[in-house]
Each structure stands twice: as C-alpha cells, then as structure tokens.
Amino acid sequence: METEDKKAVLIVATLSAFLLPFTGTSINVALPQMGSDLAADGILLGWIVTAFLLSAAMFLVPIGRIADLRGRRRVFKAGAWIFAVSSLLIALASSPWVVIALRALQGFGGAMIFGNGAALLASVYPAHERGRVLGINIGTVYIGQSVGPFFGGFLTQHFGWRSIFAVITLLAIATAAITSWKLKSETEAVHDEKFDVAGSALYCMTMFALIYGLSVLPTPHGFAYLAAGAVGLLAFVRHQNKIPHPILQVSLFRDNTVFALSNLAALLNYGATFAVGFLLSLYLQFVKGLSPQDTGLILLSQPAVMALSSPLAGRLSDRIEPRMLASAGMALTCLGLLALASLDAESGLWLVVVTLLVHGLGFGLFSSPNTNAVMGAVGKNLYGVASGIMSTMRVMGQMVSMSICMLIISNFVGRVQLTPEHAAQLVQASRVTFLIFALMCFGGIVASMARGKIH
C-alpha cells in the first residue's frame, strides 16, 4: 500500500473519529437554545438527540454487511457526503420536526462511517503499525468528546446554535472531499456472497419498534411496539440461523459466554451513562442558571479524564484480568450516579464536577478492558463481526439511555417547552433517572464479573 494512500486513510479516519463524538457532545449544550428558537418541548429536544441514534441503530449492522460485500471505501465516501449535506440542512432548518428528520438522515450517514473508519485503518496498515494508528483513532474520539461541550457552548453563546452545525458541515465536507480525492483504490470485498435483504429489513423494523416503543412508554401503543419488537427479534434470530450468509452471526451470543456477557456489560454501561450529559446540560442551564459556555466547561471534565485513563486501562488489561478492571470502572460509575441522584437546586457545582471526574475515570477503566475482552474472545477471522456488534451495543445502549430519560421527563415535566420555571420538576425527573441508571450499572457489574477469565 502506498504511503500517501495510508496517510490519507489515517487522515479521514481521524477526522471521522473526531467528527461523530464532537457532534453529539456539542449539541447537548445547545439544546436549551434550540428549544427556545424552535419552540420545542423537552420531548422534542430529546428526539433531536434520539433520532440520530435510532437511525444509526437501525442501519449500522446492515450497512456494515454491505461494506463487507461491496467495499468499505465506497460506503465510507457516501456516508461522509450524506453527513455533510444533512448537517448543512439542519443549520438552515426552522422547524423542530425538520431538524429531527434531518438528524435521522445524519444518523444514516453516521452509520456508514461508524463501522468503517477503524476497519479501513486495519486494511491498509500492517500488523506492526496497526496498534499505533488505532490508538490515534481512539484517542481522537475522546478529544472530540472533550472539546465538544466547550466549543459547543462557546459557539452557542456567541453565534447561536446554528453555528455548531455550520462548523460540523465544514468538518464533514473536509472528510468527504479528502475521501473522494485521495481514496481511489477499493478495499478487498466479498462479491460471491448475497446480501440478506429480508433479514436487513426485519432487523431495521425490529430496532425501530423496540426503540420507539421505549420512547413512548407507558402508553398502550408503547407496549404494543415493544411486543412487536420482541416478536421481530425472535424472527430475526431464527432467520439468521437458517441462511448461509447472515448479516449478524447470532451464534456468537449463544456459544461464547465471554463475548455475550462483555457485550451485555457494554449495553448496560452505555445505557446507564449516555444521557447523563443531556440531563446535566438541562440542570446546569435551567436549574443553576449557567451560560452555555460555562456549562460546556463543566461537562468537559468527564471526557478529559476518559481520554487520560482509557489508554492506561487498555495497557493494564493486557496484564490484569479485564473483568476486574471493567467491573471496578462500573462500580465507580455506579457510585457517581448515586451521588447525582442527590442533586437539588441548592447543590454546589463542585458536586457535579467531582461526580463527572469519577464518571470519566469509571468509564475509562471500563471501556478499554471491556473492548479487549470482546476482541480477545473471538478469532482473527471474526474481528470485523465483533467490532460491528460492539458498535451496535454502544448505539443501542445510548438509545435505551435517552429513551429512559425522555420517559421520565415526560412524566414529571410533561410536553411543555422547558423554562427555568420547570426547575423543580426537572430536578425530580433527573434524580429518578439517575437512580434507574445506577441500578442498570449494578446489573452491568454482575454481567462483567460473570463473564469469566480472559488471561
């Protein structure tokens, strides 16, 4: 592989690794201003976050399979351009429903990028260089998470929320342009296997039913969607076991305890932590009266610690049992969530900052060792499948987290546009949500410890 081509792959993979977390964390800080400008209530604000994740959750696995069959670079390029165009249109939108629809389109483009950045790196760099470039890629993810709240708050306060999407558009265009200009040759693709159209459609419908059902509980049609999703999941598993070329190898969950429980721990961990930033952004601005910029500075503390602790935890997991490190990380996260459940209008900001630092350390201790456990539980021929399933667990956990959050807010606050007058109800909703997240985290500790030894 030509050196220039390798460098181009590293550049686009690094840009995309920064772009996706930066988009998510910067938007969290802008949500109150978006709600005011678009006349959107708390539930619609939740859907501005959720639409992206729902779309990614629906399409991540089928698109990953298409990339295997037709070529990863082709899919990556298309995803980068879709992400760029949808970001530009969001910056110009004037309706919350249009923003939500475009965020779903942005999630579709994000799914085309999600599962391909690291795979592209692995396909062009030899084994002796792969660890270094993958380390750069992972580090960039945390940099994006770290600077997102600060720059999102700064841009929102001085230039308005639309400026965030303008910056995201420029980054996405740069990624798409470099991809189209530099990445000419295609990675090796599997042309002699068929794409499972029926299984993909069933998977997408099942994901939609499960996630949408969670978001509208406890209404009767919410339970109906969940029931339909459960039936769809059983039908999908049965279908995948019957065909020669499935989009998802469900046998991994049945026959590999370490793999199954490690992914369950990841699902519970992301489910218990993702919406914390969303809730604290609302709490700091509506309850404590902070500016978007100051809110971003406070929220920066968690990913900053994650960026510092994750590489160290990853190295330690080569010598210490991953389940011990990951379980210790989840225990710290659980303690942090219990502390957040005590927040009220009079709580000091120091409590939020300290808790976020504990959260960052806990997640840093969990993420790298858990990933090590997942990848160490399968052979080299299944690394791509394992990576795709991990990404799905991450997105599904994030969806569950936001769905629980939206359910609690709708019950305590209602379908109203959030203002400082709703501070008391928002505090109650946040405390109940943090308690539920702490229980989920405890379940994750059990799954993490039960997975067994790796070394």
C-alpha positions in Angstrom: 0.0 0.0 0.0 1.4 3.4 -1.0 2.5 5.7 1.9 0.3 8.5 0.6 -2.7 6.3 0.5 -2.1 5.1 4.0 -1.7 8.7 5.3 -5.0 9.6 3.5 -6.8 6.8 5.2 -5.4 7.9 8.6 -6.5 11.5 8.0 -10.1 10.6 7.0 -10.4 8.0 9.7 -9.1 10.5 12.3 -11.4 13.3 11.1 -14.5 11.0 11.2 -13.4 9.7 14.7 -13.4 13.4 15.9 -16.5 14.4 14.0 -19.1 12.0 15.4 -18.4 12.5 19.1 -17.9 16.2 18.7 -21.3 16.4 17.0 -23.0 14.6 19.9 -21.5 16.4 22.8 -21.6 19.9 21.3 -25.3 19.6 20.5 -26.1 18.7 24.1 -25.0 22.1 25.3 -27.1 23.8 22.6 -30.4 22.1 23.3 -31.9 24.8 25.6 -31.3 27.5 23.0 -32.6 25.1 20.2 -35.7 24.6 22.3 -36.3 28.3 22.6 -35.6 29.1 19.0 -37.6 26.2 17.5 -40.4 26.3 20.1 -39.6 22.6 21.0 -40.6 21.0 24.3 -38.4 18.7 26.3 -39.6 15.6 24.5 -38.8 17.1 21.1 -35.4 18.1 22.4 -34.9 14.5 23.4 -35.8 13.4 19.9 -33.2 15.7 18.4 -30.7 13.5 20.1 -32.6 10.3 19.8 -33.4 10.5 16.0 -29.6 10.3 15.2 -29.1 7.3 17.5 -32.3 5.5 16.3 -31.3 5.8 12.7 -27.7 4.6 13.4 -29.0 1.7 15.5 -31.4 0.6 12.7 -28.8 0.7 9.8 -25.4 0.0 11.4 -25.5 -3.8 11.0 -27.0 -3.9 7.5 -24.7 -1.2 6.2 -21.7 -2.9 7.8 -22.6 -6.0 5.8 -23.0 -4.0 2.6 -19.5 -2.6 3.2 -18.1 -6.1 3.5 -19.7 -7.1 0.2 -19.3 -4.0 -1.9 -16.2 -2.3 -0.4 -15.7 -0.2 2.7 -14.3 2.9 1.0 -17.3 3.3 -1.3 -19.6 3.2 1.7 -17.4 5.5 3.8 -17.4 8.1 1.0 -21.2 8.1 0.6 -21.7 8.3 4.4 -19.3 11.3 4.6 -21.2 13.2 1.9 -24.6 12.4 3.5 -23.4 13.6 6.8 -22.1 16.8 5.3 -25.3 17.6 3.4 -27.7 16.8 6.3 -25.6 18.9 8.7 -25.9 21.9 6.3 -29.6 21.5 6.0 -30.0 21.3 9.8 -28.2 24.6 10.1 -30.9 26.1 7.8 -33.9 24.4 9.3 -36.7 26.3 11.1 -38.9 23.5 12.4 -38.1 21.0 15.2 -39.7 18.2 13.1 -37.5 19.1 10.2 -34.4 19.1 12.4 -35.4 15.6 13.8 -35.9 14.2 10.3 -32.5 15.6 9.2 -30.9 14.2 12.3 -32.2 10.8 11.3 -30.6 11.3 7.9 -27.4 12.4 9.6 -27.5 9.2 11.7 -27.8 7.1 8.5 -24.7 8.8 7.2 -23.0 8.3 10.5 -23.8 4.6 10.4 -22.0 4.4 7.1 -18.9 6.0 8.8 -19.1 4.3 12.2 -18.1 0.8 11.2 -15.7 1.7 8.5 -13.1 4.1 9.9 -11.2 1.5 12.1 -11.7 -1.2 9.5 -10.1 1.0 6.8 -7.1 1.5 9.0 -6.7 -2.2 9.7 -7.0 -2.9 6.0 -4.1 -0.6 4.9 -1.7 -0.7 7.8 0.4 -3.8 8.5 0.2 -5.5 11.9 3.3 -3.9 13.3 1.8 -0.4 12.7 -1.8 -1.1 13.4 -1.8 -0.6 17.2 -0.3 2.8 16.8 -2.8 4.1 14.3 -5.8 2.6 16.1 -4.5 4.3 19.2 -4.5 7.6 17.4 -8.0 6.8 16.2 -9.4 6.0 19.7 -7.6 9.0 21.2 -9.3 11.3 18.7 -12.7 10.0 19.7 -12.1 11.2 23.3 -10.6 14.5 22.0 -13.9 15.1 20.1 -15.9 14.3 23.3 -13.7 16.6 25.3 -13.8 19.7 23.2 -17.4 19.3 22.0 -19.0 20.7 25.2 -16.6 23.7 25.4 -16.8 24.7 21.7 -20.5 23.9 21.5 -21.1 26.2 24.5 -18.8 28.9 23.1 -20.4 28.8 19.6 -24.0 28.7 21.0 -23.4 31.6 23.4 -21.7 33.9 20.8 -23.0 32.8 17.4 -26.2 30.8 18.1 -26.8 27.0 17.9 -26.8 27.0 14.1 -23.1 27.9 14.1 -22.4 24.4 15.6 -23.9 22.7 12.6 -22.1 25.1 10.3 -18.8 24.0 11.8 -19.9 20.4 11.7 -20.7 20.9 8.0 -17.2 22.2 7.2 -15.6 19.2 9.0 -17.8 16.8 7.2 -17.1 18.4 3.8 -13.4 18.2 4.5 -13.7 14.5 5.4 -15.9 13.8 2.4 -13.6 15.8 0.0 -10.4 14.1 1.2 -12.1 10.7 1.0 -13.2 11.3 -2.6 -9.9 12.9 -3.7 -7.4 10.6 -2.1 -9.0 7.2 -1.5 -9.2 5.8 -5.1 -8.5 2.1 -4.7 -11.1 -0.1 -3.0 -10.5 -2.5 -0.1 -11.0 -6.2 -0.8 -14.7 -7.0 -0.9 -16.6 -10.3 -0.8 -18.5 -10.4 -4.1 -19.6 -14.1 -4.1 -22.0 -13.8 -1.1 -25.5 -12.5 -1.2 -26.8 -9.6 0.8 -29.7 -10.7 3.1 -32.4 -8.1 2.1 -35.2 -9.8 4.1 -33.1 -10.1 7.2 -31.9 -6.5 7.0 -35.5 -5.2 6.6 -36.6 -7.3 9.6 -33.6 -6.1 11.6 -34.4 -2.4 10.9 -38.1 -2.8 11.7 -37.3 -4.6 14.9 -34.8 -1.9 16.0 -37.4 0.8 15.3 -40.2 -1.0 17.2 -38.0 -1.6 20.2 -36.6 1.9 20.4 -39.7 3.8 19.6 -41.7 1.6 22.0 -39.3 2.5 24.8 -39.6 6.2 24.0 -43.4 6.3 24.3 -43.9 4.2 27.4 -46.1 3.9 29.4 -48.7 4.4 26.7 -50.6 1.3 25.4 -49.1 1.7 21.9 -45.6 1.9 23.5 -46.1 -1.6 25.0 -47.6 -2.8 21.6 -44.4 -1.6 19.8 -42.2 -3.4 22.4 -44.2 -6.6 22.0 -43.8 -6.3 18.2 -40.1 -5.7 18.6 -39.7 -8.8 20.8 -41.5 -10.9 18.2 -39.4 -9.3 15.4 -36.2 -10.1 17.4 -37.1 -13.8 17.7 -38.0 -13.9 14.0 -34.7 -12.3 13.1 -32.6 -14.7 15.2 -34.5 -17.7 13.6 -34.0 -16.3 10.1 -30.2 -15.6 10.7 -29.7 -19.2 11.9 -31.2 -20.6 8.7 -29.4 -18.7 5.9 -25.8 -19.3 4.7 -24.7 -15.7 4.8 -26.3 -13.8 7.7 -25.8 -10.1 8.4 -25.2 -10.9 12.1 -23.8 -14.1 13.5 -26.1 -14.7 16.4 -24.3 -17.9 17.3 -21.6 -15.8 18.9 -24.0 -14.8 21.7 -25.2 -18.4 22.2 -21.8 -20.2 22.2 -19.4 -17.7 23.6 -20.1 -16.6 27.2 -17.3 -14.1 27.5 -18.3 -12.4 24.2 -22.0 -12.4 25.2 -21.6 -11.1 28.7 -19.0 -8.5 27.7 -21.4 -7.1 25.2 -24.2 -7.1 27.7 -22.0 -5.2 30.1 -21.3 -2.6 27.4 -25.0 -2.3 26.6 -25.8 -1.7 30.3 -22.9 0.7 30.7 -23.8 2.9 27.8 -27.4 2.7 28.8 -26.6 4.0 32.3 -24.2 6.8 31.2 -25.1 8.3 27.8 -28.0 10.6 28.9 -26.0 11.9 31.9 -24.6 14.8 29.8 -28.0 15.6 28.4 -29.6 15.8 31.8 -26.8 17.8 33.4 -26.8 20.2 30.5 -30.5 20.9 31.3 -29.8 21.0 35.0 -26.9 23.4 34.8 -28.7 25.9 32.5 -32.3 25.7 33.7 -31.8 25.0 37.4 -28.4 26.6 38.1 -28.7 29.4 35.5 -25.3 28.8 33.9 -24.5 30.0 30.4 -24.0 27.5 27.6 -20.2 28.3 27.6 -19.9 27.7 31.4 -22.0 24.5 31.1 -19.7 23.2 28.4 -16.6 23.9 30.5 -18.1 21.8 33.4 -19.2 19.0 31.1 -15.7 18.9 29.6 -14.3 17.3 32.8 -15.7 13.8 32.2 -14.3 13.1 28.7 -11.0 14.7 29.6 -10.5 12.1 32.3 -11.7 9.4 29.9 -9.0 10.4 27.4 -6.3 10.2 30.1 -7.4 6.9 31.8 -8.5 4.8 28.8 -5.0 4.2 27.3 -3.6 3.3 30.7 -6.5 0.9 31.4 -6.1 -0.7 28.0 -2.4 -1.4 28.7 -3.2 -2.7 32.2 -5.8 -5.1 30.7 -3.0 -7.0 28.9 -1.7 -8.0 32.3 -4.7 -7.8 34.7 -7.9 -9.6 34.2 -10.1 -7.3 32.0 -13.2 -8.2 34.0 -11.6 -6.9 37.2 -10.7 -3.5 35.7 -14.0 -3.2 33.9 -16.0 -4.1 36.9 -14.1 -1.6 39.1 -14.8 1.1 36.5 -18.6 0.3 36.5 -18.5 0.4 40.3 -17.1 3.9 40.2 -19.7 4.9 37.7 -22.5 3.4 39.9 -21.2 5.5 42.9 -21.2 8.6 40.7 -24.8 8.0 39.6 -25.9 7.6 43.2 -24.2 10.9 44.0 -26.0 12.6 41.1 -29.3 11.3 42.4 -28.9 13.6 45.4 -28.7 16.8 43.3 -31.2 19.6 44.0 -31.4 23.3 43.3 -29.1 24.1 46.2 -26.4 21.6 45.4 -22.9 23.1 44.8 -21.3 22.9 41.4 -18.3 21.1 43.0 -20.6 18.0 43.4 -21.3 18.0 39.7 -17.6 18.4 38.8 -16.4 15.8 41.2 -19.0 13.3 40.0 -18.1 13.9 36.4 -14.5 13.2 37.2 -15.4 10.0 38.9 -17.6 9.1 35.9 -14.8 9.8 33.5 -12.4 7.5 35.5 -15.0 4.8 35.8 -15.8 4.8 32.1 -12.1 4.9 31.2 -11.4 1.9 33.4 -14.4 0.1 31.8 -14.2 0.8 28.1 -10.7 -0.3 27.0 -10.6 -3.5 29.1 -14.1 -4.5 28.0 -13.1 -4.0 24.4 -10.0 -6.1 25.0 -12.2 -8.8 26.4 -14.6 -8.8 23.4 -11.9 -8.9 20.8 -9.9 -11.5 22.8 -13.0 -13.8 22.9 -13.1 -14.3 19.1 -10.6 -15.4 16.4 -9.0 -13.0 14.0 -11.5 -14.1 11.3 -14.3 -12.6 13.4 -12.7 -9.3 14.4 -14.9 -7.4 11.9 -18.1 -9.0 13.2 -17.1 -8.5 16.8 -16.3 -4.8 16.1 -19.7 -4.3 14.4 -21.6 -5.9 17.3 -19.7 -3.7 19.8 -20.8 -0.6 17.8 -24.3 -1.8 17.8 -24.3 -2.4 21.6 -22.9 1.1 22.1 -25.6 2.7 19.9 -28.4 0.6 21.4 -27.2 1.5 24.9 -27.3 5.1 24.1 -30.8 4.7 22.7 -32.0 3.0 25.8 -30.4 5.7 27.9 -32.2 8.5 26.0 -35.5 6.6 25.9 -35.5 6.2 29.7 -34.6 9.8 30.1 -37.4 11.0 27.8 -39.9 8.8 29.5 -39.1 10.2 33.0 -39.1 13.8 31.7 -42.5 13.3 30.0 -44.0 12.0 33.3 -42.5 14.7 35.6 -42.4 17.7 33.3 -44.9 17.0 30.5 -45.0 18.0 26.9 -44.1 21.7 27.5 -41.3 23.9 26.4 -38.6 23.9 29.2 -38.0 27.1 31.1 -36.4 27.9 34.5 -40.0 27.7 35.9 -39.8 24.0 35.5 -36.7 23.7 37.6 -38.3 21.7 40.4 -39.9 19.1 38.1 -36.7 18.8 36.2 -34.7 18.1 39.4 -37.2 15.4 40.4 -37.0 13.8 36.9 -33.2 13.9 37.0 -33.0 12.2 40.4 -35.3 9.4 39.5 -33.4 8.9 36.2 -30.0 8.8 37.9 -31.3 6.1 40.4 -32.6 3.9 37.5 -29.2 4.3 35.8 -27.4 3.3 39.0 -29.5 0.1 39.1 -28.6 -0.6 35.4 -24.9 -0.1 36.3 -25.1 -2.6 39.1 -26.5 -5.1 36.6 -23.6 -4.3 34.4 -21.2 -5.1 37.3 -22.8 -8.5 37.7 -22.5 -9.3 33.9 -18.9 -8.1 33.9 -17.9 -10.3 36.8 -19.7 -13.3 35.5 -18.0 -13.4 32.1 -15.0 -15.4 33.3 -11.3 -15.1 32.9 -9.6 -14.0 29.7 -5.9 -14.4 30.7 
